[in-house]
Amino acid sequence: MRINPYVYGVLAVVLFLGVIYGSKAAAVWHASDKVTVTGEKVEIDPANVDTVKGWMTFADVSKAFNIPPAEIFAALKLPADTPPEGKLKDVMRANKMEVDDLRDWLKKRSEK
């Protein structure tokens, strides 16, 4: 028995998309770190620096940890004219750093 190539192609696409959309419908999988599986917005938890994500901004971090952006920029040796609205990952990578460097600094600062 041979399967028609067109039927095989359609079945492959249906199976592929079925897994993705079925998982989303069952709340097992989601593709964004900006919302949880239940649809709630991800917020920074000041008690847990690991909740700081690269898509967040320095203004978000500043507000959550009650630290002026200028203090963050000075501690990480970033230019003083860095925009607080800049995404963490973009600004950090442009300065040859990673978001983990910010998280490490926040951890050390909270231990004081």
C-alpha positions as CSV (number, residue, x, y, z in Angstrom):
1,M,0.0,0.0,0.0
2,R,1.4,3.4,-1.0
3,I,0.4,6.7,0.5
4,N,-0.2,9.6,-1.8
5,P,2.6,12.2,-1.3
6,Y,0.1,15.0,-1.0
7,V,-1.8,13.2,1.7
8,Y,1.5,12.4,3.5
9,G,2.4,16.1,3.3
10,V,-0.9,17.3,4.6
11,L,-0.8,14.7,7.5
12,A,2.7,15.8,8.4
13,V,1.7,19.5,8.6
14,V,-1.5,18.7,10.6
15,L,0.4,16.6,13.0
16,F,3.1,19.3,13.5
17,L,0.6,22.1,14.0
18,G,-1.7,19.8,16.1
19,V,1.1,19.2,18.6
20,I,1.8,22.9,19.0
21,Y,-1.7,24.1,19.2
22,G,-2.9,21.1,21.2
23,S,-0.2,21.8,23.8
24,K,-1.1,25.5,24.0
25,A,-4.8,24.6,24.4
26,A,-3.9,22.2,27.2
27,A,-1.8,24.9,28.9
28,V,1.2,22.7,28.7
29,W,3.4,24.9,26.5
30,H,3.8,28.6,25.8
31,A,6.3,30.5,23.7
32,S,6.7,33.7,25.7
33,D,8.4,34.5,29.0
34,K,6.3,37.6,29.3
35,V,3.3,35.7,30.5
36,T,2.8,32.6,32.5
37,V,1.0,29.5,31.2
38,T,-2.1,30.8,32.9
39,G,-1.8,34.2,31.1
40,E,-0.6,36.3,34.0
41,K,2.1,38.9,33.3
42,V,5.6,38.0,34.6
43,E,6.7,40.4,37.2
44,I,10.1,40.8,39.0
45,D,10.1,39.4,42.5
46,P,12.5,41.5,44.5
47,A,13.2,38.5,46.7
48,N,14.4,36.5,43.7
49,V,16.8,38.1,41.3
50,D,16.4,35.1,38.9
51,T,13.1,36.6,37.9
52,V,14.9,39.4,36.1
53,K,14.7,38.5,32.4
54,G,16.6,39.9,29.4
55,W,13.4,41.4,27.8
56,M,12.9,43.6,30.8
57,T,14.2,47.2,31.1
58,F,16.5,48.9,33.5
59,A,13.4,51.0,34.5
60,D,11.7,47.7,35.5
61,V,14.6,46.6,37.6
62,S,15.0,50.0,39.1
63,K,11.4,50.1,40.2
64,A,11.3,46.5,41.5
65,F,14.5,46.8,43.6
66,N,14.1,50.5,44.4
67,I,17.5,51.3,43.0
68,P,18.1,54.5,40.9
69,P,19.1,53.6,37.3
70,A,22.2,55.7,37.6
71,E,23.5,53.5,40.5
72,I,23.0,50.4,38.4
73,F,24.8,52.0,35.4
74,A,27.7,53.1,37.6
75,A,28.0,49.7,39.3
76,L,28.1,47.8,36.0
77,K,30.3,50.5,34.4
78,L,27.7,51.3,31.7
79,P,27.6,54.7,30.0
80,A,25.7,57.3,32.1
81,D,23.6,58.1,29.1
82,T,22.2,54.6,28.9
83,P,18.4,54.8,28.4
84,P,16.5,53.2,31.3
85,E,13.9,52.0,28.8
86,G,16.5,49.9,27.0
87,K,16.1,46.1,27.1
88,L,18.6,44.5,29.4
89,K,19.8,42.0,26.9
90,D,20.4,44.5,24.2
91,V,22.2,47.1,26.4
92,M,24.3,44.4,28.2
93,R,25.4,42.7,25.0
94,A,26.2,46.0,23.4
95,N,28.6,46.5,26.3
96,K,30.0,43.0,26.1
97,M,28.2,41.8,29.2
98,E,25.3,39.4,30.0
99,V,22.1,39.8,32.0
100,D,23.7,37.3,34.5
101,D,26.2,40.1,35.4
102,L,23.3,42.3,36.5
103,R,21.7,39.4,38.4
104,D,25.0,38.7,40.2
105,W,25.4,42.4,41.1
106,L,21.8,42.5,42.5
107,K,22.5,39.3,44.6
108,K,25.7,40.9,46.0
109,R,23.9,44.1,46.7
110,S,21.0,42.4,48.5
111,E,23.5,40.5,50.8
112,K,24.9,43.7,52.2
